[in-house]
Amino acid sequence: MELKVWVDGIQRVVCGVTEKTSCQDVVIALAQAIGQTGRYVLIQTLRDKERQLLPHERPLEYLAKSGQYANDVHFVLKRTGPSLAERPSSDSVPPPPPERTLVRSSLPLNPRAQATEFKKSKEPKKSLTFNLGPSSSNDILLKHRQKYQNGTVGKDTTHRPPTKEDIFKQVLQQQEQLKALEMQNDSIGKDIQTWERGRAGGPHEEEDEIAYLERLIHRNDAELAEEMFWLDELERERTDEQKRQDKMRQLRATMEDYTLKIKELSDRTEALEQEIQKETSKRLSGEPSPADIEEMVAKMRKELEAKIVQSQELDSNLSNVERACEEARRNLEERNQELEDLNKDLRQCNLQQFILQTGSTVTNGQIRLDEESFSDAGITQWEGQHRSRVFIYRQGSSWT
């Protein structure tokens, strides 16, 4: 497989990367390809987060664990410092060679070595391909010999005898070159063993790799589902916490209101207690005797009984008045009905008497006009007589 790594703002492609390829192998391959000495680390970036990978970590395994975020993962090769040859040495005591860890691996010397910082660009400037497969150790030795000869030729042209520092630097360089060659030899041996196992295993190893990848995918899906579940739980907890905070604020406001009300009631209670004490002191100063109290109670009972009797009499009188009013109303209605009947009879009598007195035939219109005029006059006269009769009748009934 291929692994894309950003080096000094340029995207480079490393070929031959497997699941067993470590970050140390990738760093060594890239450093040898760019031909710069120094100490390097491989940094993994995901969006705005950066993390330095350890030498034994495997980039492809991390990409498989990233799942759907694998496209957002980038690897950056960063130079952390110069090599031992570029460091200034003391004149008195030469410093001992530092321990070579897996994170910091010094690379062969190059005269054009320079410290650069990684600057990420939006588009890759150049894409190069490097192979982590087995390479010839003779080519590496020839390159180191040529570099060493170039260095010695440059020193001869200066016509300056080598000093102890130069000799010590050369020794350190040779030691670093030997260690680099040993590491390269080990990586080549591992690649050869891997290649031989793959060649011997054949389809079975591919099936095992496919099964491993499927298990890895299932595990990533399970981890992703679990992560989504916990994210939902976190969001639910945040919502519940917000509700609890709102309820707490409401309870605090209610508690403050109740505190104010309690204070007001306490003040009012104190005022009432003071008034009660004053009234008690007044009563104690002018308190009546028990005989006076009994006399006052008896007097009040008598007054209450008299009031009860009076109220009963008033209730009976009121009921009698109501019955009399009801009877008078019925009599009045009967009188009004009799008055209406008498008015009708009087009109008929007046009309017949008028017809008999005239003794002549008249038209219907004249009869109607005369009837109306006569009936009106007769009605007025009859009403006057009837009123006098009713008045006399009422006086007689009142006298009786």
C-alpha positions, 0 to 999 in steps of 0.5 A: 500500500501507499502512505502519503506524508507531508515533508517540507510542504511537499506531499510524498508517497511511500510505497510498500507500506504494510500493516506491520510497517512502523513509524520508524521505518517510514521516517528512515525511508523519507529521511534517506530519500530527502538526503538530510541529516537530523532528528525527525518525528512523524506527526499525525494531524486530524483537523486541528489536533496534532499527535506525535506518533511513537516509533513502534506505532503503525500508521496503517493500523491507525488509519483503519481505526479512524474509520470514516475520518481516515480521509482527514488524517494526515502524516507530517515528517518534522525535523526536531533538531540537528544531528550529532555532526552538526552540534558544536563540540567542546574543546576540552572533553568531547561529549559522549554519543547520545542514546539513539531512541526509536523516536529520534533517529539520526541520519547520514550526513549531507553537506547541504543539510539545513533546518526547515519547518513544515508549512502545509500548502493547499495543493501538493507541489510535487509528489515523489514515490519511495519504496520500503522494499529490499534495497541493495546495501552496496548502493548505500555503501557506495553513496556513503563512500562518495560522500566521505570522499567528497568531504575529504577532497574538500578538506584537502583543497583547504590545505589545512591539517585535520584537527582533533575535533575534525577527527572526532566528528568523522568518527562520530559520523562513521558510527552514525553511518554504521548504526544507520546501516545496521538499522537499514539491514534489519529493516531489509531483513524484516522485509525479506522475511515478510516477502518470503512468508507472503510468497510461501503463504500465498492465498491463505495469507491474503485470506487471513489479511482480508479476515483481519481487515473485516474484523477490524472494520467490524470493530471500528463499526462497533466502536463508532456505534458506541461512540455515537451512543455515548455522544447521544448520552452526553447530549441527553445529560447536557439537556437534563443538566440544563433543565436541572439548572433552570429548575434550580434557578426557579427554586432559588427565586421561589425561595427568595420570595418565600424568605421575604414573605416569612420576614414580612410575616415575622414582622407582622407577628411581632407587631401583633404580639406587641398589640396583644401584650398591650391589650392584655396589660390594659385588661389586667389593669381594669379587669371586671369581677366574675359576678359582673361578668355573669350579670353581663352575660345574663343581661345579654341572654335576655336581650338576645331572647327578646330579639329572637321573639321580636324577629319571630313576630316580624316574620309572622307579620310579614307572612300575613302581609304577603298573603293579604297582598296576594289576595288583593292582587287576585281581587284586583284582577277579578275587578278588572275583568268585570270592568272589561265585561261591563264596558262591552255590555254598556257599548251594546246597550248604548248602540241599541238605545241609539238605534231605537231613539232615532228610528231611521235607517242610516248608512253603515258608515254613519252608524259606525261613526255615531256608534264610535262617538256615542260609545266614547261618550257613553263609556266616559259617562259609564266609567265615571258612574262605575268609579263612584260605585267602586269607590262606594263599594271599597268604602263599604268593604273597608267599613265592614 
